[in-house]
Amino acid sequence: MEFPLLSIMTFLPLAGVLIILATVRGSGEVADRNAKYVSLYTSLFTFAFGLYMFANFDGNSAEFQFVETSSWLKPFGINYHMGVDGISMFFVLLSVFLTPICIISAWDAIKKRVKEFMIAFLILESFMVGTFCALDAILFYVFFEGVLIPMFLIIGVWGGARRVYSSYKFFLYTLLGSVLMLIGLLVLYAQTGTTDIPELMNTPVSSSLQYWLWLAFFASFAVKMPMWPVHTWLPDAHVEAPTAGSVILAGVLLKMGGYGFLRFSIPMFPEASAYFVDLVFWLSVIAIIYTSLVALVQEDMKKLIAYSSVAHMGFVTLGIFTMTSQGVEGSIFQMLSHGLISGALFLCVGVVYDRLHTRELSRYGGIVSNMPKYATIFMILMLGSVGLPGTSGFVGEFLILLGTFQVDTLVAALSATGVILGAAYMLMLYKRVVFGPRENRDALAMPDLNKRELSLLIPLVALVLWLGVFPSDVMNKISPSVDKLIAEYNEKLEKAGIEPKQANELTFLVDKKDLED
Amino acid sequence: MELLAVFLPLLAFIIAGLFGKQIGDKGCQFITCASLIIAALCSVLLFVDVTMHGGGRITVLAPWVISGDFTVNWALRIDQLAVVMMCVINIVSACVHVYSVGYMSHDECKGRFMAYLSLFTFAMLMLVTSDNLLQLFFGWEGVGVASYLLIGFWNHKNSANKAAQKAFVVNRVGDFGLLLGIFGIFAVFGSVQYDEIFAQAPDLAQTYFNLFGYEVHALTAICLLLFVGAVGKSAQLGLHTWLPDAMEGPTPVSALIHAATMVTAGVFLVSRMSPVFEYAPDALMVVTLFGACTAFVAATIGLTQFDIKRVIAYSTMSQLGYMFFALGVSAYGAAMFHLMTHAFFKALLFLGAGSVIHAMSDEQDMRKMGGIWKKIPFTYTMMWIGSLALAGIPPFAGYYSKDIVLESAWADHTWFGEFAYWMGIAAAFMTAFYTWRLLIMTFHGKPRASEKVMSHIHESPAVMLGPLVVLACGAIFAGSFFYQGFVGSAHHGEHGEAHEVVAHDTDANVHHEQHGDDKHDTELATHTENSDHHVDEDAHSTHPELSKEVFWKDAIKVLPENDTVEAAHSVPMWVKKMPLIVGLIGIFMAYISYLFVPAIPEFTKRIFKPIHALFFNKWFFDELYDLLFVKTSILFGKIFWKGGDQGIIDRFGPDGLAALSKGIGVKFGRFQSGFVYNYAFVMVIAVIAIISWFYYKNEQALGLINSGFGM
């Protein structure tokens, strides 16, 4: 590989940080503006490289592409190994797409320590891209956990009133997960003698150890997702985080858990994955119903969307562990779509928060009269979140449930109630903010979206609709990698003599006539 | 052609929706109306092409969702069933569009309203022209959203918002069933493409599969799940509570969405899936029972309501019940026939009611109307036509379709068929009664409105009356004209007479309409009627033996032993005459109780107090559901939030640890200011430390772990 595309994308933001540190002095308005522009251009350049990657990605191949290898921690045989396949490529793209949007969204909203905020964001971008590109487990771990540091800072420094409590909670949960995962990683290394991810995928681990390792990794990924019952950090983190932080948290950070399941748990511990399917299924079902009901009674806009995120991520974990091509592809698609939709929804909350400085539902109402553009965009996003066909939200949710139905009809039916509850809480949110009697004077005095805000939201809305109508543009590139993942999973299970869950239930076509004959 | 018919409304929506400001209200109205009129003409041409020349076809537009062995394309399937629906949708929608220009003339957001109407029309067209269940679901949800937007159009009213939200969420309950049905179809058939499903259905008739842990008959389970969707969308008993509330929307919306088109989507779905339903007799029985009960219950509620639109809404629900029990006895053609005639006369009634409401300065309560028929004679005439059709009086459209529905139910010769017949007869009596109650309370007797309102009463402008004429033509002639094609038997020859009458009257009508003021309307009406006329001639020349088999071809499948429509032509005379007789009695009774002896209603109300209370309160469905679902959900939401998240998870999780750490370090408070930095720092140090520790203690560490975990 002559052109280290992925390394450039990973470290370009860090170069931006260096430029800011080197050139931006002082803390006046000029300095702030310079910092903003440097970070904006850096992230836009990175995004341009992302588009280049998308254009040059071979969608017919299931192999890792743009691969780079060089030795890093030589004595251990730990290499600097980067590469993307159909599963990870779109997460990279999502990260580099959302970062400039976040930076623009923070343009006027962040008033203190602007330079530091921009630096934190660029570091965050670098780590996010690195997480999805890393093909070495240790490298992955460094990026994966490193992401937490800038995120901490963003919540803890630029957050709301209870930011300390929130970041503390965030920290406790993720620390618990990452410690267990680190131990798991080291055990894995000790067992196999390698940390190279593609190699690990092809190195079988003994069944009994698989269960422990699966659980250790699960602890980390489940917190990141977040799955019920380790989800309570998310609403608090979202509520306190500044808008840009919420966008990136919902848009990218929540996807790291799902990505981890696909990259580690399933290919490396297939037997354990098959063994724990029911656990994941039922945790997901609980997540969907429980958090949807909780979302229904929220009074804080951000909390409501945060709880809805937990429900949506419940669908994702459900889909991944069906290990059907519809379920897994649906999950990946759902993660991408949720990244766009919930990111945009948090931007929408940010828009009104910037004007009224409250997230209380009761302080709004009837703003469709003074903010018609906002109402339209919010409507499309709300419907996307509800999973309306024609928006990207539908495709993922539908495929996941379709895949689940083939594996477990009861779980599919229970989680499909999320479709009803989702409509209930999102319409409630929309009604209370945008529609309704025009009573709150200050809410009715808010100006409509300005050009900057439109420039943030329109690309997101356009993508949500585009992916809803023509999802195959993306799905085509995902499916070879997913097919390979599933084929290898089934192969490994067959070797171990375990029937995957679906096989038991898929033979349900019984012809009674034949039986009688 | 089909592209124009389907996508013109979408184009109109996009233009009016995005550039409404630039082109102004007039521009929006012009673009949407013009698109719809062209689309209506295209659908009529398509209708001729498909039914007369057998031009059914499938046009694949683009791939949609492809995942593993699941493949779905955006495609338009043009066959008999689709073109019938397209004609109904586009013609009624065009009428409603034009009518709205007048009806909404005082509203601030005319452009937005027209855009939503076009969006609805597009979604409905996608629903009926889809080639697979997923695209049907797209349309299904699309009409749901359009309906949500339009019910809540006056979004500053809390009641309108509540109604809109209720409509969407209750519909979602139905969609939940429909979705599971689609999953089931895919699990059993391996595809959601109609052709593939239909081809395999006979072979899978005896299949059982595992659903929720039980071995169940696959097709029955699937059909019942699909039917849940139909129950939601078509406001059948159980999921009907949203429909009356939906009357919060502007009246043109009620006419288009909540009478003529969207609510019939369930009927369409079952007809479309007839090749599967035919192999699920138990599911058909359930459909029959639901339909019959809905027809009856809705009629009982209709007897007691005072809001003019709600009365018509309950009558819609009741008529949908008729369609469903027709479906249940395999009389799909009869159901589609009633769907079509109902679309015309019910839209006419709604738009007529709209004209009344418009005249009465937005008054909807019939108790505050009365004595206005001389002031708005045209609207009054139109309401009469609609009522006659609804009550099933010959030769109006409803007579033909309602009779064939009831006769088919009887001809089914099963206990549930007969049950449906008698429920239908009872409902027919009540229908006639409450329809005339409505007419009399609204137009006759002493004026009960304030003098100010009375002095303002005026006939609506021509732009509103024109569409009424078009719909009235449908309400008068659609029954006799399409009888032979939709439900006619190949062995009977009684259709020639009907045709002659139609041809004659059509000419008269076109002539009459040219006096109308509104240009669009006249054009539309002329074209529509001319094309129909054209169809008529064609029918005579190419298919002298027009019958339901010739007309529907493969679009509807009926097993020979289930052909109740055929059998309906030879039921006893009293079965045929019964609906008309009870209808006439109903009208007569209404005259007595509301015009001649006005004391009767109060008297009966007092005698049957509990029953009246039951009917008046809509059988307490709303109260029951509110308690069972809404309140319970909110209660559980609060329990999970305060009790689960905060009370258990946080208390014993992070907060508990925080409390512990406070015991260890009192410095926590001081620590806070720099605490994230510290933790971040600790974090990095820890990672580096662990890695370097391994780096230097390579061998030992590996050995340690190996001995510790190596199992």
Boltz contact constraints between the chains, C-beta under 6 A:
constraints:
  - contact:
      token1: [A, 149]
      token2: [B, 680]
      max_distance: 6.0
  - contact:
      token1: [A, 152]
      token2: [B, 676]
      max_distance: 6.0
  - contact:
      token1: [A, 152]
      token2: [B, 680]
      max_distance: 6.0
  - contact:
      token1: [A, 153]
      token2: [B, 676]
      max_distance: 6.0
  - contact:
      token1: [A, 156]
      token2: [B, 676]
      max_distance: 6.0
  - contact:
      token1: [A, 164]
      token2: [B, 672]
      max_distance: 6.0
  - contact:
      token1: [A, 167]
      token2: [B, 676]
      max_distance: 6.0
  - contact:
      token1: [A, 169]
      token2: [B, 654]
      max_distance: 6.0
  - contact:
      token1: [A, 171]
      token2: [B, 679]
      max_distance: 6.0
  - contact:
      token1: [A, 172]
      token2: [B, 654]
      max_distance: 6.0
  - contact:
      token1: [A, 172]
      token2: [B, 657]
      max_distance: 6.0
  - contact:
      token1: [A, 187]
      token2: [B, 705]
      max_distance: 6.0
  - contact:
      token1: [A, 187]
      token2: [B, 709]
      max_distance: 6.0
  - contact:
      token1: [A, 190]
      token2: [B, 702]
      max_distance: 6.0
  - contact:
      token1: [A, 190]
      token2: [B, 705]
      max_distance: 6.0
  - contact:
      token1: [A, 190]
      token2: [B, 706]
      max_distance: 6.0
  - contact:
      token1: [A, 208]
      token2: [B, 711]
      max_distance: 6.0
  - contact:
      token1: [A, 229]
      token2: [B, 649]
      max_distance: 6.0
  - contact:
      token1: [A, 232]
      token2: [B, 645]
      max_distance: 6.0
  - contact:
      token1: [A, 232]
      token2: [B, 649]
      max_distance: 6.0
  - contact:
      token1: [A, 232]
      token2: [B, 650]
      max_distance: 6.0
  - contact:
      token1: [A, 290]
      token2: [B, 640]
      max_distance: 6.0
  - contact:
      token1: [A, 293]
      token2: [B, 633]
      max_distance: 6.0
  - contact:
      token1: [A, 293]
      token2: [B, 636]
      max_distance: 6.0
  - contact:
      token1: [A, 293]
      token2: [B, 637]
      max_distance: 6.0
  - contact:
      token1: [A, 293]
      token2: [B, 640]
      max_distance: 6.0
  - contact:
      token1: [A, 294]
      token2: [B, 637]
      max_distance: 6.0
  - contact:
      token1: [A, 294]
      token2: [B, 640]
      max_distance: 6.0
  - contact:
      token1: [A, 294]
      token2: [B, 641]
      max_distance: 6.0
  - contact:
      token1: [A, 296]
      token2: [B, 633]
      max_distance: 6.0
  - contact:
      token1: [A, 296]
      token2: [B, 637]
      max_distance: 6.0
  - contact:
      token1: [A, 297]
      token2: [B, 634]
      max_distance: 6.0
  - contact:
      token1: [A, 297]
      token2: [B, 637]
      max_distance: 6.0
  - contact:
      token1: [A, 297]
      token2: [B, 638]
      max_distance: 6.0
  - contact:
      token1: [A, 297]
      token2: [B, 641]
      max_distance: 6.0
  - contact:
      token1: [A, 325]
      token2: [B, 67]
      max_distance: 6.0
  - contact:
      token1: [A, 325]
      token2: [B, 68]
      max_distance: 6.0
  - contact:
      token1: [A, 326]
      token2: [B, 67]
      max_distance: 6.0
  - contact:
      token1: [A, 326]
      token2: [B, 68]
      max_distance: 6.0
  - contact:
      token1: [A, 326]
      token2: [B, 70]
      max_distance: 6.0
  - contact:
      token1: [A, 329]
      token2: [B, 67]
      max_distance: 6.0
  - contact:
      token1: [A, 368]
      token2: [B, 155]
      max_distance: 6.0
  - contact:
      token1: [A, 388]
      token2: [B, 141]
      max_distance: 6.0
  - contact:
      token1: [A, 389]
      token2: [B, 137]
      max_distance: 6.0
  - contact:
      token1: [A, 389]
      token2: [B, 138]
      max_distance: 6.0
  - contact:
      token1: [A, 389]
      token2: [B, 141]
      max_distance: 6.0
  - contact:
      token1: [A, 390]
      token2: [B, 138]
      max_distance: 6.0
  - contact:
      token1: [A, 395]
      token2: [B, 65]
      max_distance: 6.0
  - contact:
      token1: [A, 399]
      token2: [B, 67]
      max_distance: 6.0
  - contact:
      token1: [A, 402]
      token2: [B, 183]
      max_distance: 6.0
  - contact:
      token1: [A, 405]
      token2: [B, 183]
      max_distance: 6.0
  - contact:
      token1: [A, 406]
      token2: [B, 187]
      max_distance: 6.0
  - contact:
      token1: [A, 409]
      token2: [B, 211]
      max_distance: 6.0
  - contact:
      token1: [A, 409]
      token2: [B, 212]
      max_distance: 6.0
  - contact:
      token1: [A, 410]
      token2: [B, 212]
      max_distance: 6.0
  - contact:
      token1: [A, 413]
      token2: [B, 180]
      max_distance: 6.0
  - contact:
      token1: [A, 416]
      token2: [B, 176]
      max_distance: 6.0
  - contact:
      token1: [A, 416]
      token2: [B, 179]
      max_distance: 6.0
  - contact:
      token1: [A, 419]
      token2: [B, 176]
      max_distance: 6.0
  - contact:
      token1: [A, 420]
      token2: [B, 172]
      max_distance: 6.0
  - contact:
      token1: [A, 420]
      token2: [B, 173]
      max_distance: 6.0
  - contact:
      token1: [A, 420]
      token2: [B, 176]
      max_distance: 6.0
  - contact:
      token1: [A, 423]
      token2: [B, 168]
      max_distance: 6.0
  - contact:
      token1: [A, 423]
      token2: [B, 169]
      max_distance: 6.0
  - contact:
      token1: [A, 423]
      token2: [B, 172]
      max_distance: 6.0
  - contact:
      token1: [A, 424]
      token2: [B, 169]
      max_distance: 6.0
  - contact:
      token1: [A, 427]
      token2: [B, 165]
      max_distance: 6.0
  - contact:
      token1: [A, 427]
      token2: [B, 168]
      max_distance: 6.0
  - contact:
      token1: [A, 431]
      token2: [B, 161]
      max_distance: 6.0
  - contact:
      token1: [A, 431]
      token2: [B, 165]
      max_distance: 6.0
  - contact:
      token1: [A, 435]
      token2: [B, 155]
      max_distance: 6.0
  - contact:
      token1: [A, 435]
      token2: [B, 161]
      max_distance: 6.0
  - contact:
      token1: [A, 437]
      token2: [B, 156]
      max_distance: 6.0
  - contact:
      token1: [A, 437]
      token2: [B, 158]
      max_distance: 6.0
  - contact:
      token1: [A, 438]
      token2: [B, 156]
      max_distance: 6.0
  - contact:
      token1: [A, 471]
      token2: [B, 65]
      max_distance: 6.0
  - contact:
      token1: [A, 472]
      token2: [B, 63]
      max_distance: 6.0
  - contact:
      token1: [A, 472]
      token2: [B, 66]
      max_distance: 6.0
  - contact:
      token1: [A, 508]
      token2: [B, 209]
      max_distance: 6.0
  - contact:
      token1: [A, 508]
      token2: [B, 210]
      max_distance: 6.0
  - contact:
      token1: [A, 509]
      token2: [B, 207]
      max_distance: 6.0
  - contact:
      token1: [A, 510]
      token2: [B, 208]
      max_distance: 6.0
  - contact:
      token1: [A, 511]
      token2: [B, 206]
      max_distance: 6.0
  - contact:
      token1: [A, 512]
      token2: [B, 206]
      max_distance: 6.0
  - contact:
      token1: [A, 512]
      token2: [B, 208]
      max_distance: 6.0
  - contact:
      token1: [A, 513]
      token2: [B, 206]
      max_distance: 6.0
